[in-house]
Amino acid sequence: MNKAEIMKYVEETVIQKNELPSFKAGDTITVHYKIKEGNKERIQTFQGVVLQRAGKGLNTTFTVRKISGNIGVERIFPCTSPFIDKIDVNKRGVVRRARIYYLRGLQGKKARIKEERI
Protein backbone atom coordinates (compact mmCIF):
# COMPACT_ATOMS: atom_id res chain seq x y z
CA MET A 1 0.00 0.00 0.00
CA ASN A 2 1.30 3.41 -0.87
CA LYS A 3 0.92 6.61 1.11
CA ALA A 4 -2.25 7.79 -0.63
CA GLU A 5 -4.05 4.49 0.01
CA ILE A 6 -3.09 4.55 3.69
CA MET A 7 -4.35 8.13 4.08
CA LYS A 8 -7.63 7.24 2.37
CA TYR A 9 -8.09 4.22 4.64
CA VAL A 10 -7.49 6.32 7.78
CA GLU A 11 -9.91 9.02 6.59
CA GLU A 12 -12.67 6.50 5.97
CA THR A 13 -12.32 4.32 9.05
CA VAL A 14 -10.57 5.98 11.95
CA ILE A 15 -11.62 9.64 11.93
CA GLN A 16 -15.26 10.46 12.60
CA LYS A 17 -16.93 12.96 10.29
CA ASN A 18 -19.39 15.60 11.44
CA GLU A 19 -22.67 15.77 9.58
CA LEU A 20 -22.76 19.46 8.66
CA PRO A 21 -25.60 21.18 6.81
CA SER A 22 -24.86 22.50 3.35
CA PHE A 23 -23.70 26.11 3.37
CA LYS A 24 -21.51 28.29 1.20
CA ALA A 25 -19.87 31.71 1.17
CA GLY A 26 -22.36 34.48 1.88
CA ASP A 27 -24.58 32.44 4.18
CA THR A 28 -25.17 33.58 7.75
CA ILE A 29 -24.65 30.70 10.17
CA THR A 30 -24.47 30.06 13.90
CA VAL A 31 -21.74 27.68 15.05
CA HIS A 32 -22.33 26.05 18.44
CA TYR A 33 -18.79 25.37 19.70
CA LYS A 34 -17.78 23.39 22.80
CA ILE A 35 -15.32 25.19 25.09
CA LYS A 36 -13.48 23.58 28.00
CA GLU A 37 -12.61 25.78 30.97
CA GLY A 38 -10.85 23.77 33.63
CA ASN A 39 -13.03 20.73 34.25
CA LYS A 40 -16.23 22.41 32.98
CA GLU A 41 -17.53 22.33 29.44
CA ARG A 42 -19.94 24.82 27.91
CA ILE A 43 -21.28 25.66 24.47
CA GLN A 44 -20.57 29.07 22.96
CA THR A 45 -22.25 30.37 19.82
CA PHE A 46 -20.49 32.26 17.06
CA GLN A 47 -22.86 33.84 14.53
CA GLY A 48 -21.61 35.49 11.38
CA VAL A 49 -21.20 35.40 7.61
CA VAL A 50 -19.24 32.62 5.93
CA LEU A 51 -16.33 34.15 4.02
CA GLN A 52 -15.01 30.95 2.48
CA ARG A 53 -14.80 27.18 2.53
CA ALA A 54 -11.35 25.81 1.84
CA GLY A 55 -9.56 22.49 1.58
CA LYS A 56 -10.51 18.94 0.69
CA GLY A 57 -11.30 15.85 2.68
CA LEU A 58 -10.26 16.05 6.32
CA ASN A 59 -8.53 19.39 5.88
CA THR A 60 -11.75 21.24 5.01
CA THR A 61 -12.20 24.49 6.91
CA PHE A 62 -14.59 27.42 6.83
CA THR A 63 -14.11 31.01 7.93
CA VAL A 64 -16.86 32.94 9.72
CA ARG A 65 -16.80 36.72 10.22
CA LYS A 66 -18.89 38.73 12.66
CA ILE A 67 -18.88 42.32 13.89
CA SER A 68 -18.41 42.63 17.64
CA GLY A 69 -18.37 46.16 19.05
CA ASN A 70 -17.50 47.80 15.69
CA ILE A 71 -14.55 45.42 15.29
CA GLY A 72 -14.53 42.60 12.76
CA VAL A 73 -13.77 39.18 14.25
CA GLU A 74 -12.96 36.19 12.06
CA ARG A 75 -12.63 32.61 13.17
CA ILE A 76 -11.55 29.56 11.20
CA PHE A 77 -13.29 26.29 12.04
CA PRO A 78 -12.12 22.85 10.86
CA CYS A 79 -15.07 20.83 9.56
CA THR A 80 -13.89 17.65 11.27
CA SER A 81 -13.46 19.28 14.68
CA PRO A 82 -15.03 17.28 17.54
CA PHE A 83 -15.71 20.60 19.33
CA ILE A 84 -18.38 21.68 16.83
CA ASP A 85 -21.70 20.72 18.42
CA LYS A 86 -23.98 21.86 15.59
CA ILE A 87 -24.34 24.47 12.87
CA ASP A 88 -27.53 26.38 12.14
CA VAL A 89 -27.98 28.11 8.77
CA ASN A 90 -29.87 31.35 9.51
CA LYS A 91 -29.90 33.02 6.06
CA ARG A 92 -28.85 32.04 2.57
CA GLY A 93 -26.89 34.78 0.88
CA VAL A 94 -26.59 35.55 -2.81
CA VAL A 95 -22.95 36.16 -3.77
CA ARG A 96 -21.10 35.55 -7.01
CA ARG A 97 -17.79 34.48 -5.55
CA ALA A 98 -16.47 31.56 -3.51
CA ARG A 99 -14.35 33.80 -1.28
CA ILE A 100 -15.86 37.13 -0.26
CA TYR A 101 -12.83 38.84 1.24
CA TYR A 102 -14.07 42.19 -0.10
CA LEU A 103 -16.48 42.19 2.85
CA ARG A 104 -13.55 43.05 5.14
CA GLY A 105 -13.25 46.52 3.65
CA LEU A 106 -16.94 47.38 3.85
CA GLN A 107 -18.86 48.85 6.79
CA GLY A 108 -22.46 49.52 7.68
CA LYS A 109 -25.12 49.15 5.01
CA LYS A 110 -22.56 48.47 2.27
CA ALA A 111 -21.57 45.25 4.04
CA ARG A 112 -25.02 43.75 3.61
CA ILE A 113 -25.55 40.64 1.49
CA LYS A 114 -28.74 40.00 -0.47
CA GLU A 115 -30.85 37.20 0.93
CA GLU A 116 -31.88 34.30 -1.29
CA ARG A 117 -35.64 33.96 -1.70
CA ILE A 118 -36.98 30.50 -1.06
N, C-alpha and C positions, 0 to 999 in steps of 0.2 A: 504494500500500500504506500502510495506517495503522500506527500504533505497535504495536498488538496483533499484527497479522500479522507484522511484522518480528521481534518478540520470539519468537513461536511458531516462526518459521523458524530463528532462531538456536538455540533450545532443541533443535530436532529434528536439525539438521545439524552445527553447529559443536561444541557441548559434548558430551563423552562422558559417558555415564551409567554408574554403577557398578551391577552386578547384586548387590543386597543380598538376603539372605534375609528372609522375612516375620517381623516381630516387632512387638510392641505394648508398651504400658505394663504393667509388672509382670514382664516377662520378664527373666531374667538372661542377659546376653550378654558375650562377650569381643570387644573391638575390637582388631585388630592394626593399629597406626598407625605409619607411616614417620616417622622423625625424622632430620633432617639436623644433624650436628654438625661444622662445618668442612667438610671434603671427604668425610667418612664418612657413610654412611647405615645406620641400624639400624631394627629393628622392635621397638616397645614395645607390650606388651599392657595393656589397661585393662579390667578385669572388674568389672561391677556391674549394678545394677538399672536398667532403663529407666524414667525418670520420665514422659517424654512424647515424642510425635512432633508436630512443629509445621510449619506452612507448606505450600505447594503448589508443584508443579513443581520448578524448580531451587533454590528457596529452602527446601526441606525440610530440617529438622534434627531431631536427637534428642538428648535429655539422658540421660546415664548417671551414676548415683551409686554410689560405693563408700565403705566405711569403711576408713580407713588410719590406724592408730595411734590409735584412738578419736576420730578427727576425720573428719567427712563431707566427701568431695571430690566435686564435680560437674564434669562436663565436657560441653560442647556440641559435637557433631560435625555438620558439614554432610554430607548424604547424597551430594552430588556431589563431595566432596573427592577429589583424586587421591592424597592421602596415606593414605587408608584402604586397607589391603592386603586384609583380609577380615574378616568378622564371623561368629563362631560363636554359635549360640543354645544355651546350656547347659541352661536350665530354662524351661518355660512357666509363667507365673504366672497365678493367677485373681484378677483385680481387677474392680471394677464401675465404674471411672472411666477416663477417657482421660488424665487428668493426676493423678498420685498424689503431690502435694506434701505431703500429710499425713505421709508417710514421714519428712520432715525432722525432725519433732518427736518421733519415736519412737526408743527405744533398746533394745538387747538383744533379748529374745525377742518383744517387742511389735512389733518392726520386721520380723518374718518375714512372708512372703507364701505363701499356699497354693500348692502345685504342682499343675498340671493333670495328671490321669491320662490316659495315652494307651493 
